[in-house]
Amino acid sequence: MRHALDEAAQAALAGDVPVGAVVLGPDGSTIATGRNEREATGDPTAHAEILAVRGAAAALGQWRLHGCTLVVTLEPCTMCAGALVQSRVDRVVYGARDEKAGAAGSLWDVVRDRRLNHRPEVIPGVLEEECSAQLTAFFRTPQRTDF
């Protein structure tokens, strides 16, 4: 999670919401990282999770991320939760809950919906206070009224 927090800090420096993600392989090694880049790229799908999953698939040469873990500082939204199900990651570890848009147990629970063909394990609340504080600090800055 500390690596994901570092990625989130880099997103904030670029003017994006500070969310960072890391994909770990079955052996625990880092396969790919991602950070929010919506503002930097103008791409509404450039969420940290999506970029990390894309990077992991490219690194592994396949779209199925069996045995992999996604670690992310903020609970995934519906788009990201869907991508995690589709990519077949084994587990999702997240820090801060997202009561407004979370899709891994807060507002929705897309990743564990029994109607879907794949349901990753979810481990919430890892370094939750630190992850939440990073987001709160970002949104408390005066220039952050546009989000």
Stockholm file with secondary structure:
# STOCKHOLM 1.0

chainA/1-147         MRHALDEAAQAALAGDVPVGAVVLGPDGSTIATGRNEREATGDPTAHAEILAVRGAAAALGQWRLHGCTLVVTLEPCTMCAGALVQSRVDRVVYGARDEKAGAAGSLWDVVRDRRLNHRPEVIPGVLEEECSAQLTAFFRTPQRTDF
#=GR chainA/1-147 SS CHHHHHHHHHHHHTTSCCCEEEEECTTSCEEEEEECCHHHHCCTTCCHHHHHHHHHHHHHTSSCCTTCEEEEEECCCHHHHHHHHHHTCSEEEEEECCTTTCTBTTSCBGGGCTTSSCCCEEECCTTHHHHHHHHHHHHHSTTCCCC
#=GC SS_cons         CHHHHHHHHHHHHTTSCCCEEEEECTTSCEEEEEECCHHHHCCTTCCHHHHHHHHHHHHHTSSCCTTCEEEEEECCCHHHHHHHHHHTCSEEEEEECCTTTCTBTTSCBGGGCTTSSCCCEEECCTTHHHHHHHHHHHHHSTTCCCC
//
